[in-house]
Amino acid sequence: MPALPDFKLETYFSKWEFSALYHMTASDAQSMTMAELLDMATPEQRQAHENLWLGYTETFGSPELRDIIAGLYQQMQRADILCFAGAGEGIYIAMHALLEKGDHAIVVTPNYQSSETIPLSICDVSAVALDPQDGWSLDIDAVGAAIRPNTKLISINFPHNPTGKVLERERFDALIDLCRRHGIWLFSDEVYRGLAVEGRAMLPAAADVYERGVSLGVMSKAYGLPGLRIGWISCRDHGLLSKMERMKHYLSICNSGPSESLAKIALLNADRILERNNRLIASNLAKLKSLFAEFEHLFDWYTPDGGCVSYPRYKGADGVETFARELVEQAGVLLLPASLYRSDLKETPADRFRIGFGRANIDEGIAAMRSYLLRNRA
């Protein structure tokens, strides 16, 4: 396998994520303390957690956890769920289980880097760009035109990182029909599922509506619990799940028992956690709209459909790379400039930046950003 390139986003974060004063580009919802999460547990659940045996766990994930995860879907059962050490391991293993040399895959751009670089390390890959002039939607005809006789996989991510786009239901259904006609796997990164903006509808899980749908979930994003490092894939094809489980033997082997225990408590309180996080993103979005309305000469703002990130346009003459660098160096406000979403397959917008709105205490970051803009870009 060819060596993978540096993960640009993570390399950037390694420099700034924990040193910047205001992390305004976070892609996860507000987290909580161990005490806050355990307060949601019943006395029996808390006792079970405190008396947990710290040995190896089942490679597929604990049966009880898989039952709870399956309950997040319409059609899934325990046997349809395989747990991973976060979503990143799930992406890596799924791509290696589904693709081999001689295959062809289709991805959307801009994208989370591993969604492109991992399949590119295995086989030929084509990209179809989301169109900002069409509300960042996906042209299904363009996807169809990109299909080859050896196309094995189409990879999507809705709500999308970094744009926050949720594909229109009719286009999603058309994509499912297209995959079904050609016998193509649909890998669907659904890590933001559950975070809705302004009451907009969510898409169904790909695994629920398509027999070759592979749905990726995680505790990190919508639930705001990245420290648990618990992700999963739901899929009706048990042969594929078994193949991925055997690959997991070479990586994490199994998940952390305490993390699985805490994930069970969180998911049994999923409605409560998602309600809290959706209230927070609604409040934060209103504050961001006010900020960007104040500086319309510098930014083109739009309201995303779901998730907790957006990808506004920067119109300043200095360019978004300079703007983002000076903003974090001089004001301590961290954003992700467009270069971190550059694709090797398709030209991507060079004048955008990712901003997050899922975390608490956004007021301080907005105040620092406003002060910087008034001093330097008024």
LOTILO-509740 format. One record per residue (C-alpha): residue number from 1; residue in three letters; x, y, z. Coordinates in pm, whole numbers. Example, Ala and Ser with C-alpha at 12.3 -4.5 7.8 and 13.67 -1.06 7.14 Angstrom:
// LOTILO-509740
<node 1, 'ala', <1230, -450, 780>>
<node 2, 'ser', <1367, -106, 714>>
//
This chain:
// LOTILO-509740
<node 1, 'met', <0, 0, 0>>
<node 2, 'pro', <138, 347, -84>>
<node 3, 'ala', <228, 566, 212>>
<node 4, 'leu', <-55, 799, 307>>
<node 5, 'pro', <16, 1174, 293>>
<node 6, 'asp', <11, 1388, 605>>
<node 7, 'phe', <-342, 1450, 730>>
<node 8, 'lys', <-341, 1825, 669>>
<node 9, 'leu', <-627, 1910, 902>>
<node 10, 'glu', <-487, 1710, 1193>>
<node 11, 'thr', <-138, 1849, 1136>>
<node 12, 'tyr', <-284, 2200, 1150>>
<node 13, 'phe', <-476, 2111, 1464>>
<node 14, 'ser', <-164, 1969, 1628>>
<node 15, 'lys', <-17, 2319, 1607>>
<node 16, 'trp', <-318, 2526, 1709>>
<node 17, 'glu', <-605, 2323, 1861>>
<node 18, 'phe', <-488, 2339, 2221>>
<node 19, 'ser', <-288, 2662, 2204>>
<node 20, 'ala', <-536, 2896, 2033>>
<node 21, 'leu', <-747, 3092, 2281>>
<node 22, 'tyr', <-1071, 3049, 2088>>
<node 23, 'his', <-1137, 2722, 1904>>
<node 24, 'met', <-1396, 2857, 1660>>
<node 25, 'thr', <-1363, 2579, 1404>>
<node 26, 'ala', <-1447, 2276, 1621>>
<node 27, 'ser', <-1641, 2011, 1433>>
<node 28, 'asp', <-1802, 1849, 1736>>
<node 29, 'ala', <-2088, 1945, 1964>>
<node 30, 'gln', <-2028, 2053, 2322>>
<node 31, 'ser', <-1880, 1777, 2535>>
<node 32, 'met', <-1941, 1705, 2903>>
<node 33, 'thr', <-1752, 1585, 3207>>
<node 34, 'met', <-1747, 1227, 3329>>
<node 35, 'ala', <-1956, 1337, 3627>>
<node 36, 'glu', <-2220, 1497, 3403>>
<node 37, 'leu', <-2251, 1183, 3193>>
<node 38, 'leu', <-2267, 952, 3495>>
<node 39, 'asp', <-2541, 1170, 3641>>
<node 40, 'met', <-2756, 1048, 3350>>
<node 41, 'ala', <-2708, 685, 3451>>
<node 42, 'thr', <-2949, 484, 3660>>
<node 43, 'pro', <-2810, 354, 3990>>
<node 44, 'glu', <-2778, 11, 3832>>
<node 45, 'gln', <-2589, 146, 3531>>
<node 46, 'arg', <-2356, 347, 3752>>
<node 47, 'gln', <-2284, 46, 3970>>
<node 48, 'ala', <-2217, -166, 3662>>
<node 49, 'his', <-1975, 97, 3533>>
<node 50, 'glu', <-1789, 125, 3863>>
<node 51, 'asn', <-1757, -254, 3887>>
<node 52, 'leu', <-1657, -300, 3525>>
<node 53, 'trp', <-1402, -572, 3455>>
<node 54, 'leu', <-1105, -411, 3273>>
<node 55, 'gly', <-1024, -697, 3040>>
<node 56, 'tyr', <-1050, -730, 2664>>
<node 57, 'thr', <-1388, -665, 2505>>
<node 58, 'glu', <-1555, -833, 2207>>
<node 59, 'thr', <-1410, -722, 1873>>
<node 60, 'phe', <-1758, -652, 1734>>
<node 61, 'gly', <-1840, -443, 2042>>
<node 62, 'ser', <-2039, -539, 2348>>
<node 63, 'pro', <-2372, -703, 2259>>
<node 64, 'glu', <-2566, -459, 2476>>
<node 65, 'leu', <-2399, -158, 2313>>
<node 66, 'arg', <-2471, -296, 1966>>
<node 67, 'asp', <-2837, -346, 2062>>
<node 68, 'ile', <-2857, 18, 2171>>
<node 69, 'ile', <-2685, 142, 1853>>
<node 70, 'ala', <-2918, -69, 1638>>
<node 71, 'gly', <-3209, 109, 1806>>
<node 72, 'leu', <-3090, 436, 1650>>
<node 73, 'tyr', <-3193, 294, 1310>>
<node 74, 'gln', <-3519, 173, 1157>>
<node 75, 'gln', <-3408, -164, 1017>>
<node 76, 'met', <-3089, -257, 1203>>
<node 77, 'gln', <-3035, -539, 1452>>
<node 78, 'arg', <-2738, -626, 1672>>
<node 79, 'ala', <-2587, -844, 1400>>
<node 80, 'asp', <-2580, -544, 1163>>
<node 81, 'ile', <-2347, -337, 1388>>
<node 82, 'leu', <-1966, -343, 1415>>
<node 83, 'cys', <-1799, -104, 1660>>
<node 84, 'phe', <-1468, 74, 1605>>
<node 85, 'ala', <-1223, 293, 1793>>
<node 86, 'gly', <-1372, 614, 1654>>
<node 87, 'ala', <-1493, 694, 1303>>
<node 88, 'gly', <-1143, 715, 1155>>
<node 89, 'glu', <-1079, 345, 1206>>
<node 90, 'gly', <-1419, 273, 1052>>
<node 91, 'ile', <-1337, 472, 738>>
<node 92, 'tyr', <-995, 309, 703>>
<node 93, 'ile', <-1122, -46, 745>>
<node 94, 'ala', <-1434, -2, 532>>
<node 95, 'met', <-1237, 133, 237>>
<node 96, 'his', <-988, -153, 256>>
<node 97, 'ala', <-1265, -410, 292>>
<node 98, 'leu', <-1467, -275, -1>>
<node 99, 'leu', <-1196, -170, -247>>
<node 100, 'glu', <-899, -335, -413>>
<node 101, 'lys', <-657, -256, -693>>
<node 102, 'gly', <-846, -242, -1022>>
<node 103, 'asp', <-1162, -96, -866>>
<node 104, 'his', <-1293, 257, -905>>
<node 105, 'ala', <-1454, 477, -641>>
<node 106, 'ile', <-1637, 811, -649>>
<node 107, 'val', <-1611, 1069, -370>>
<node 108, 'val', <-1757, 1416, -320>>
<node 109, 'thr', <-1546, 1731, -277>>
<node 110, 'pro', <-1464, 1924, -68>>
<node 111, 'asn', <-1427, 1642, 179>>
<node 112, 'tyr', <-1278, 1512, 501>>
<node 113, 'gln', <-931, 1419, 378>>
<node 114, 'ser', <-933, 1049, 465>>
<node 115, 'ser', <-1250, 1002, 259>>
<node 116, 'glu', <-1034, 1078, -45>>
<node 117, 'thr', <-678, 978, 43>>
<node 118, 'ile', <-757, 630, 175>>
<node 119, 'pro', <-943, 510, -137>>
<node 120, 'leu', <-679, 684, -352>>
<node 121, 'ser', <-414, 469, -184>>
<node 122, 'ile', <-603, 160, -301>>
<node 123, 'cys', <-754, 222, -646>>
<node 124, 'asp', <-863, 481, -902>>
<node 125, 'val', <-1089, 753, -762>>
<node 126, 'ser', <-1300, 1024, -927>>
<node 127, 'ala', <-1452, 1326, -758>>
<node 128, 'val', <-1785, 1502, -803>>
<node 129, 'ala', <-1789, 1853, -658>>
<node 130, 'leu', <-2066, 1989, -440>>
<node 131, 'asp', <-2186, 2311, -603>>
<node 132, 'pro', <-2198, 2628, -388>>
<node 133, 'gln', <-2416, 2791, -655>>
<node 134, 'asp', <-2669, 2511, -598>>
<node 135, 'gly', <-2669, 2533, -220>>
<node 136, 'trp', <-2374, 2291, -203>>
<node 137, 'ser', <-2594, 2016, -345>>
<node 138, 'leu', <-2480, 1705, -531>>
<node 139, 'asp', <-2550, 1671, -903>>
<node 140, 'ile', <-2676, 1315, -938>>
<node 141, 'asp', <-2638, 1327, -1316>>
<node 142, 'ala', <-2270, 1413, -1266>>
<node 143, 'val', <-2235, 1115, -1033>>
<node 144, 'gly', <-2396, 894, -1296>>
<node 145, 'ala', <-2159, 1026, -1562>>
<node 146, 'ala', <-1861, 940, -1341>>
<node 147, 'ile', <-1958, 574, -1308>>
<node 148, 'arg', <-1735, 324, -1487>>
<node 149, 'pro', <-1779, -50, -1543>>
<node 150, 'asn', <-1546, -112, -1246>>
<node 151, 'thr', <-1701, 143, -1008>>
<node 152, 'lys', <-1736, -35, -674>>
<node 153, 'leu', <-1813, 243, -427>>
<node 154, 'ile', <-1965, 590, -393>>
<node 155, 'ser', <-1875, 777, -75>>
<node 156, 'ile', <-2091, 1059, 67>>
<node 157, 'asn', <-2111, 1263, 388>>
<node 158, 'phe', <-2438, 1434, 488>>
<node 159, 'pro', <-2470, 1647, 697>>
<node 160, 'his', <-2154, 1743, 517>>
<node 161, 'asn', <-1819, 1846, 659>>
<node 162, 'pro', <-1733, 2130, 601>>
<node 163, 'thr', <-2042, 2285, 438>>
<node 164, 'gly', <-2324, 2156, 659>>
<node 165, 'lys', <-2522, 2049, 353>>
<node 166, 'val', <-2795, 1789, 388>>
<node 167, 'leu', <-2878, 1642, 49>>
<node 168, 'glu', <-3234, 1695, -67>>
<node 169, 'arg', <-3443, 1381, -14>>
<node 170, 'glu', <-3532, 1345, -381>>
<node 171, 'arg', <-3164, 1360, -477>>
<node 172, 'phe', <-3073, 1114, -202>>
<node 173, 'asp', <-3338, 873, -330>>
<node 174, 'ala', <-3208, 920, -685>>
<node 175, 'leu', <-2856, 838, -565>>
<node 176, 'ile', <-2982, 522, -397>>
<node 177, 'asp', <-3158, 422, -721>>
<node 178, 'leu', <-2840, 489, -917>>
<node 179, 'cys', <-2632, 273, -683>>
<node 180, 'arg', <-2889, -5, -691>>
<node 181, 'arg', <-2904, -12, -1071>>
<node 182, 'his', <-2527, -49, -1094>>
<node 183, 'gly', <-2475, -269, -787>>
<node 184, 'ile', <-2251, -7, -623>>
<node 185, 'trp', <-2182, 17, -251>>
<node 186, 'leu', <-2286, 347, -89>>
<node 187, 'phe', <-2059, 446, 200>>
<node 188, 'ser', <-2245, 712, 398>>
<node 189, 'asp', <-2060, 909, 665>>
<node 190, 'glu', <-2345, 1006, 900>>
<node 191, 'val', <-2148, 1127, 1202>>
<node 192, 'tyr', <-2356, 1449, 1227>>
<node 193, 'arg', <-2689, 1272, 1204>>
<node 194, 'gly', <-2912, 1405, 1482>>
<node 195, 'leu', <-2798, 1768, 1458>>
<node 196, 'ala', <-3064, 1959, 1263>>
<node 197, 'val', <-3068, 2329, 1180>>
<node 198, 'glu', <-3390, 2528, 1204>>
<node 199, 'gly', <-3600, 2212, 1214>>
<node 200, 'arg', <-3488, 2088, 873>>
<node 201, 'ala', <-3552, 1722, 798>>
<node 202, 'met', <-3283, 1458, 837>>
<node 203, 'leu', <-3206, 1197, 576>>
<node 204, 'pro', <-3267, 831, 655>>
<node 205, 'ala', <-2962, 619, 722>>
<node 206, 'ala', <-2823, 463, 405>>
<node 207, 'ala', <-2809, 122, 574>>
<node 208, 'asp', <-3183, 144, 648>>
<node 209, 'val', <-3290, 214, 291>>
<node 210, 'tyr', <-3032, 35, 76>>
<node 211, 'glu', <-2912, -324, 93>>
<node 212, 'arg', <-2559, -212, -1>>
<node 213, 'gly', <-2565, 94, 223>>
<node 214, 'val', <-2283, 128, 477>>
<node 215, 'ser', <-2361, 385, 748>>
<node 216, 'leu', <-2087, 531, 967>>
<node 217, 'gly', <-2171, 669, 1312>>
<node 218, 'val', <-1968, 792, 1608>>
<node 219, 'met', <-2004, 934, 1958>>
<node 220, 'ser', <-1774, 1226, 1870>>
<node 221, 'lys', <-1976, 1471, 1664>>
<node 222, 'ala', <-2352, 1490, 1725>>
<node 223, 'tyr', <-2319, 1354, 2080>>
<node 224, 'gly', <-2012, 1562, 2166>>
<node 225, 'leu', <-1817, 1274, 2322>>
<node 226, 'pro', <-1499, 1235, 2113>>
<node 227, 'gly', <-1298, 1130, 2418>>
<node 228, 'leu', <-1484, 798, 2425>>
<node 229, 'arg', <-1337, 696, 2086>>
<node 230, 'ile', <-1641, 484, 2001>>
<node 231, 'gly', <-1765, 463, 1643>>
<node 232, 'trp', <-1958, 203, 1445>>
<node 233, 'ile', <-2068, 87, 1104>>
<node 234, 'ser', <-2416, -45, 1036>>
<node 235, 'cys', <-2465, -265, 732>>
<node 236, 'arg', <-2698, -550, 632>>
<node 237, 'asp', <-2420, -749, 459>>
<node 238, 'his', <-2281, -973, 732>>
<node 239, 'gly', <-2007, -1103, 506>>
<node 240, 'leu', <-1872, -749, 473>>
<node 241, 'leu', <-1900, -691, 849>>
<node 242, 'ser', <-1709, -1014, 914>>
<node 243, 'lys', <-1434, -906, 675>>
<node 244, 'met', <-1406, -570, 852>>
<node 245, 'glu', <-1400, -739, 1192>>
<node 246, 'arg', <-1102, -950, 1084>>
<node 247, 'met', <-922, -636, 967>>
<node 248, 'lys', <-989, -477, 1305>>
<node 249, 'his', <-778, -756, 1459>>
<node 250, 'tyr', <-473, -580, 1308>>
<node 251, 'leu', <-568, -235, 1440>>
<node 252, 'ser', <-749, -164, 1766>>
<node 253, 'ile', <-846, -533, 1817>>
<node 254, 'cys', <-1125, -422, 2047>>
<node 255, 'asn', <-1268, -108, 2204>>
<node 256, 'ser', <-1205, 29, 2552>>
<node 257, 'gly', <-1441, -133, 2802>>
<node 258, 'pro', <-1496, 187, 3004>>
<node 259, 'ser', <-1566, 377, 2682>>
<node 260, 'glu', <-1826, 121, 2576>>
<node 261, 'ser', <-1987, 144, 2918>>
<node 262, 'leu', <-2006, 524, 2899>>
<node 263, 'ala', <-2130, 513, 2539>>
<node 264, 'lys', <-2419, 290, 2649>>
<node 265, 'ile', <-2519, 543, 2914>>
<node 266, 'ala', <-2497, 829, 2663>>
<node 267, 'leu', <-2697, 653, 2390>>
<node 268, 'leu', <-2969, 553, 2636>>
<node 269, 'asn', <-2998, 929, 2691>>
<node 270, 'ala', <-2953, 1018, 2323>>
<node 271, 'asp', <-3270, 1227, 2298>>
<node 272, 'arg', <-3169, 1433, 2599>>
<node 273, 'ile', <-2816, 1492, 2471>>
<node 274, 'leu', <-2926, 1576, 2116>>
<node 275, 'glu', <-3194, 1814, 2243>>
<node 276, 'arg', <-2932, 1999, 2447>>
<node 277, 'asn', <-2690, 2014, 2155>>
<node 278, 'asn', <-2956, 2128, 1907>>
<node 279, 'arg', <-3061, 2409, 2141>>
<node 280, 'leu', <-2699, 2516, 2162>>
<node 281, 'ile', <-2640, 2521, 1787>>
<node 282, 'ala', <-2961, 2720, 1734>>
<node 283, 'ser', <-2843, 2981, 1982>>
<node 284, 'asn', <-2491, 2990, 1840>>
<node 285, 'leu', <-2614, 3021, 1481>>
<node 286, 'ala', <-2811, 3331, 1569>>
<node 287, 'lys', <-2495, 3486, 1713>>
<node 288, 'leu', <-2287, 3398, 1406>>
<node 289, 'lys', <-2551, 3541, 1172>>
<node 290, 'ser', <-2533, 3866, 1364>>
<node 291, 'leu', <-2153, 3875, 1341>>
<node 292, 'phe', <-2138, 3811, 968>>
<node 293, 'ala', <-2422, 4054, 895>>
<node 294, 'glu', <-2206, 4322, 1058>>
<node 295, 'phe', <-1923, 4251, 811>>
<node 296, 'glu', <-2108, 4178, 488>>
<node 297, 'his', <-1833, 4349, 289>>
<node 298, 'leu', <-1593, 4076, 403>>
<node 299, 'phe', <-1802, 3759, 417>>
<node 300, 'asp', <-2072, 3569, 232>>
<node 301, 'trp', <-2256, 3380, 506>>
<node 302, 'tyr', <-2514, 3108, 453>>
<node 303, 'thr', <-2703, 2894, 702>>
<node 304, 'pro', <-2621, 2522, 675>>
<node 305, 'asp', <-2884, 2246, 681>>
<node 306, 'gly', <-2743, 2031, 961>>
<node 307, 'gly', <-2441, 1941, 1166>>
<node 308, 'cys', <-2243, 2206, 1352>>
<node 309, 'val', <-2003, 2350, 1092>>
<node 310, 'ser', <-2039, 2596, 805>>
<node 311, 'tyr', <-1811, 2706, 521>>
<node 312, 'pro', <-1852, 3082, 460>>
<node 313, 'arg', <-1673, 3276, 187>>
<node 314, 'tyr', <-1408, 3534, 271>>
<node 315, 'lys', <-1400, 3829, 28>>
<node 316, 'gly', <-1102, 4024, 161>>
<node 317, 'ala', <-824, 4116, -82>>
<node 318, 'asp', <-562, 3950, 137>>
<node 319, 'gly', <-716, 3605, 82>>
<node 320, 'val', <-850, 3351, 328>>
<node 321, 'glu', <-513, 3187, 403>>
<node 322, 'thr', <-361, 3513, 522>>
<node 323, 'phe', <-679, 3607, 706>>
<node 324, 'ala', <-695, 3278, 896>>
<node 325, 'arg', <-325, 3285, 983>>
<node 326, 'glu', <-329, 3643, 1111>>
<node 327, 'leu', <-655, 3587, 1299>>
<node 328, 'val', <-512, 3302, 1505>>
<node 329, 'glu', <-170, 3463, 1550>>
<node 330, 'gln', <-298, 3806, 1651>>
<node 331, 'ala', <-636, 3735, 1809>>
<node 332, 'gly', <-612, 3369, 1910>>
<node 333, 'val', <-918, 3276, 1701>>
<node 334, 'leu', <-879, 2944, 1518>>
<node 335, 'leu', <-1053, 2882, 1183>>
<node 336, 'leu', <-975, 2627, 911>>
<node 337, 'pro', <-879, 2788, 577>>
<node 338, 'ala', <-978, 2633, 245>>
<node 339, 'ser', <-634, 2487, 175>>
<node 340, 'leu', <-703, 2219, 436>>
<node 341, 'tyr', <-989, 2094, 219>>
<node 342, 'arg', <-800, 2101, -109>>
<node 343, 'ser', <-856, 1792, -322>>
<node 344, 'asp', <-605, 1615, -546>>
<node 345, 'leu', <-894, 1513, -771>>
<node 346, 'lys', <-1102, 1825, -827>>
<node 347, 'glu', <-1060, 2199, -796>>
<node 348, 'thr', <-1211, 2317, -469>>
<node 349, 'pro', <-1308, 2670, -358>>
<node 350, 'ala', <-1002, 2861, -236>>
<node 351, 'asp', <-1186, 3144, -59>>
<node 352, 'arg', <-1370, 2956, 218>>
<node 353, 'phe', <-1309, 2872, 582>>
<node 354, 'arg', <-1472, 2633, 827>>
<node 355, 'ile', <-1633, 2773, 1138>>
<node 356, 'gly', <-1800, 2564, 1408>>
<node 357, 'phe', <-2105, 2644, 1617>>
<node 358, 'gly', <-2156, 2336, 1830>>
<node 359, 'arg', <-1971, 2436, 2145>>
<node 360, 'ala', <-2061, 2649, 2445>>
<node 361, 'asn', <-1892, 2981, 2526>>
<node 362, 'ile', <-1891, 3095, 2165>>
<node 363, 'asp', <-1943, 3453, 2282>>
<node 364, 'glu', <-1577, 3500, 2376>>
<node 365, 'gly', <-1458, 3383, 2034>>
<node 366, 'ile', <-1709, 3602, 1853>>
<node 367, 'ala', <-1603, 3903, 2061>>
<node 368, 'ala', <-1234, 3842, 1982>>
<node 369, 'met', <-1310, 3796, 1613>>
<node 370, 'arg', <-1525, 4111, 1601>>
<node 371, 'ser', <-1256, 4315, 1779>>
<node 372, 'tyr', <-992, 4192, 1533>>
<node 373, 'leu', <-1211, 4273, 1232>>
<node 374, 'leu', <-1288, 4622, 1360>>
<node 375, 'arg', <-918, 4690, 1414>>
<node 376, 'asn', <-787, 4539, 1094>>
<node 377, 'arg', <-1064, 4492, 834>>
<node 378, 'ala', <-1319, 4769, 899>>
//
